[in-house]
Amino acid sequence: MAEKFELRDVIAIGRTFDEYCRMFNLTFTRLKGAAILDAGGGVSSFTAEANGLGLNVKSADHIYGFSPRELESKSAVDLAEMLSKIDEIRDNYNWDFYGNSTGLAQYRENARAGFIADYKLNRAPRYVNTGFPWTVFTGGEFDITIMSHLLFLYDEHLDYGFHADTVAELLRITREEVMIYPLFNLRWKKSLFVDRIMGDARFTKARFTVKKSGFEFVKGADEYLSIMP
């Protein structure tokens, strides 16, 4: 069995509103009236679906400097790459939610299609072209910031300095809560950066809590990190 999910770099794979709500235990009541940021949102349809429900959500990613056509092409290639490998490593995953690789592909395609359609119509002001760790946002601009499948997952590609600087930036722009999922890396193990971040003297004023997630695809990856500024 492979020791890790082999990827050359961070890929543009999207998740849906339903998946986000499960990952972070989000409810409409919690989100209603809040200014929300999907940090590193990529081609997820969370922002599109949330705004369709009357919520106030923006997404931030450096890939939003690309045109809809360019992102449609890149995300199609990245999705095909991911799906081509999934059956070989399927034993590392819990298939209760998706059922099988076909179900997984459908969710990923739905997220991608929902994003592309909204990106074409509402690129500004919903999709902000800004990278991490440093963003264009003002201090305390958002009530809630969520980050899915970037920090900790790519701990081979993004070093600890990037992780710590990004957490610092998320805390700077967020008033109430920062949430990060998953805590596992591409080796299907909890990232060593999780405990290191929580014990970093730079963040002594923040309150860290590892919380149970309502979502588990990678076996054992059923927690997210909640950070209160």
C-alpha positions as CSV (number, residue, x, y, z in Angstrom):
1,M,0.0,0.0,0.0
2,A,1.2,3.5,-0.8
3,E,2.7,5.5,2.1
4,K,1.0,8.7,1.1
5,F,-1.2,10.4,-1.5
6,E,1.4,11.6,-4.1
7,L,0.8,15.1,-5.3
8,R,3.2,17.4,-7.1
9,D,1.7,20.5,-5.5
10,V,-1.5,22.0,-4.0
11,I,-4.3,21.1,-6.4
12,A,-7.6,22.9,-7.2
13,I,-10.2,20.5,-5.9
14,G,-13.5,21.8,-4.6
15,R,-16.0,20.9,-1.9
16,T,-19.7,21.7,-1.6
17,F,-21.7,23.6,1.0
18,D,-22.9,20.3,2.5
19,E,-19.4,19.0,2.9
20,Y,-18.2,22.3,4.6
21,C,-21.1,22.2,7.0
22,R,-20.3,18.7,8.0
23,M,-16.5,19.4,8.3
24,F,-17.0,22.4,10.6
25,N,-20.3,21.5,12.2
26,L,-21.8,24.7,10.7
27,T,-25.5,25.5,11.0
28,F,-27.5,28.2,9.2
29,T,-28.1,29.9,12.6
30,R,-24.4,30.1,13.2
31,L,-23.7,31.6,9.8
32,K,-26.6,33.9,9.5
33,G,-25.7,37.6,9.9
34,A,-21.9,36.8,10.1
35,A,-19.2,38.0,7.7
36,I,-17.5,34.7,6.6
37,L,-14.3,34.0,4.7
38,D,-13.5,30.8,2.9
39,A,-9.7,31.1,3.1
40,G,-8.0,29.3,0.3
41,G,-11.4,28.4,-1.2
42,G,-10.1,27.2,-4.5
43,V,-12.9,25.8,-6.7
44,S,-15.2,25.0,-3.8
45,S,-18.9,25.9,-4.3
46,F,-19.4,26.9,-0.6
47,T,-19.3,30.6,-1.4
48,A,-21.7,30.3,-4.3
49,E,-24.2,28.1,-2.4
50,A,-23.9,30.2,0.8
51,N,-24.6,33.5,-0.9
52,G,-27.5,31.8,-2.7
53,L,-29.0,31.1,0.7
54,G,-28.6,34.8,1.7
55,L,-25.4,34.4,3.7
56,N,-22.5,36.8,3.5
57,V,-19.5,34.8,2.3
58,K,-16.3,35.7,0.4
59,S,-13.6,33.4,-0.8
60,A,-9.9,34.2,-0.9
61,D,-7.3,32.5,-3.1
62,H,-4.3,33.4,-5.2
63,I,-5.8,31.4,-8.1
64,Y,-8.6,34.0,-8.5
65,G,-6.2,36.0,-10.6
66,F,-6.9,33.5,-13.3
67,S,-9.8,33.7,-15.8
68,P,-12.9,31.4,-15.5
69,R,-11.7,29.5,-18.6
70,E,-8.2,29.0,-17.1
71,L,-9.6,27.7,-13.8
72,E,-12.1,25.5,-15.5
73,S,-9.3,23.9,-17.4
74,K,-6.9,23.6,-14.4
75,S,-9.6,22.2,-12.1
76,A,-10.6,19.6,-14.6
77,V,-7.0,18.4,-14.9
78,D,-6.5,18.4,-11.1
79,L,-9.7,16.5,-10.6
80,A,-8.8,13.9,-13.2
81,E,-5.4,13.4,-11.5
82,M,-6.9,12.9,-8.1
83,L,-9.6,10.5,-9.3
84,S,-7.0,8.4,-11.2
85,K,-5.2,7.6,-8.0
86,I,-8.1,7.2,-5.5
87,D,-9.0,3.5,-6.2
88,E,-5.4,2.4,-5.6
89,I,-5.5,3.9,-2.0
90,R,-9.2,3.5,-1.2
91,D,-8.5,1.5,1.9
92,N,-7.2,4.7,3.6
93,Y,-10.7,6.2,3.3
94,N,-14.1,5.9,5.0
95,W,-16.7,5.6,2.2
96,D,-19.8,6.0,4.3
97,F,-20.5,9.5,2.9
98,Y,-19.6,9.2,-0.7
99,G,-20.4,5.5,-1.2
100,N,-17.7,4.9,-3.8
101,S,-15.3,6.7,-6.1
102,T,-18.2,7.5,-8.5
103,G,-20.0,9.3,-5.6
104,L,-16.8,11.1,-4.7
105,A,-16.4,12.2,-8.3
106,Q,-19.9,13.5,-8.5
107,Y,-19.5,15.7,-5.4
108,R,-16.2,17.1,-6.7
109,E,-17.7,17.8,-10.1
110,N,-20.7,19.5,-8.5
111,A,-18.5,21.7,-6.4
112,R,-16.4,22.6,-9.4
113,A,-19.3,23.3,-11.7
114,G,-21.0,25.4,-9.0
115,F,-17.9,27.4,-8.5
116,I,-17.2,28.0,-12.1
117,A,-20.8,29.2,-12.8
118,D,-20.7,31.7,-9.9
119,Y,-17.1,32.8,-10.7
120,K,-18.2,33.8,-14.1
121,L,-21.1,35.9,-12.8
122,N,-19.8,37.2,-9.4
123,R,-16.0,37.2,-9.6
124,A,-16.1,40.6,-7.9
125,P,-16.7,41.1,-5.0
126,R,-17.1,37.4,-3.9
127,Y,-13.8,36.0,-5.0
128,V,-10.7,37.9,-3.8
129,N,-7.4,37.4,-5.5
130,T,-5.0,37.3,-2.5
131,G,-2.5,34.7,-1.3
132,F,-1.4,33.4,2.0
133,P,0.1,34.0,4.4
134,W,-0.5,37.7,3.9
135,T,-3.8,39.0,2.5
136,V,-5.4,42.3,1.4
137,F,-8.0,42.2,4.2
138,T,-8.3,44.7,7.0
139,G,-8.0,43.7,10.7
140,G,-11.2,42.0,12.1
141,E,-12.9,42.1,8.7
142,F,-14.6,38.7,9.2
143,D,-16.5,37.1,12.0
144,I,-15.7,33.6,11.0
145,T,-12.9,32.3,8.8
146,I,-12.8,28.7,7.6
147,M,-9.9,26.9,5.8
148,S,-10.4,23.6,4.2
149,H,-7.7,21.2,2.9
150,L,-4.7,23.5,2.9
151,L,-2.9,24.0,6.2
152,F,-1.7,20.7,7.7
153,L,-2.7,18.7,4.7
154,Y,0.2,20.0,2.6
155,D,2.8,20.1,5.4
156,E,5.3,18.6,2.9
157,H,4.8,21.4,0.4
158,L,4.2,24.3,2.9
159,D,6.8,24.7,5.7
160,Y,6.1,25.5,9.4
161,G,6.9,29.2,8.8
162,F,4.1,29.3,6.2
163,H,1.7,27.6,8.6
164,A,2.5,29.9,11.5
165,D,2.3,33.1,9.4
166,T,-1.0,32.0,7.9
167,V,-2.5,31.3,11.3
168,A,-1.3,34.7,12.5
169,E,-2.9,36.4,9.5
170,L,-6.2,34.5,9.9
171,L,-6.3,35.6,13.5
172,R,-5.6,39.2,12.5
173,I,-8.6,39.4,10.1
174,T,-11.0,37.3,12.2
175,R,-13.1,38.5,15.1
176,E,-14.7,35.4,16.5
177,E,-13.4,32.0,15.2
178,V,-10.9,30.5,12.8
179,M,-11.6,26.9,11.8
180,I,-9.2,24.6,10.0
181,Y,-9.9,21.1,8.6
182,P,-8.4,18.5,8.3
183,L,-5.6,18.0,10.8
184,F,-4.1,15.1,8.8
185,N,-1.5,15.3,6.0
186,L,-1.1,13.5,2.7
187,R,0.5,10.5,4.6
188,W,-2.9,10.0,6.3
189,K,-1.4,11.0,9.6
190,K,-2.0,13.9,12.0
191,S,0.4,16.7,11.0
192,L,3.1,17.4,13.5
193,F,2.4,21.1,12.9
194,V,-0.9,20.9,14.7
195,D,0.6,20.5,18.2
196,R,3.5,22.8,17.3
197,I,1.1,25.6,16.3
198,M,-1.0,25.1,19.5
199,G,2.2,25.4,21.6
200,D,3.8,28.3,19.7
201,A,4.5,31.2,22.0
202,R,3.5,33.5,19.2
203,F,-0.2,32.5,19.9
204,T,-0.4,32.7,23.6
205,K,-3.4,35.1,23.5
206,A,-5.4,32.7,21.2
207,R,-7.5,29.8,22.5
208,F,-7.0,26.6,20.6
209,T,-9.5,23.7,20.7
210,V,-9.5,20.5,18.7
211,K,-13.1,19.7,18.0
212,K,-14.9,16.7,16.7
213,S,-16.0,17.1,13.1
214,G,-19.1,15.7,11.6
215,F,-17.1,14.5,8.6
216,E,-14.6,11.7,8.1
217,F,-13.3,10.7,4.7
218,V,-9.6,9.9,5.5
219,K,-9.9,7.3,8.3
220,G,-9.3,9.0,11.6
221,A,-9.4,12.5,10.2
222,D,-12.6,13.5,12.1
223,E,-11.4,16.6,13.9
224,Y,-10.9,20.3,13.1
225,L,-9.0,23.0,14.9
226,S,-11.0,25.9,16.3
227,I,-9.0,29.1,17.2
228,M,-10.5,32.0,19.1
229,P,-8.5,35.2,18.7
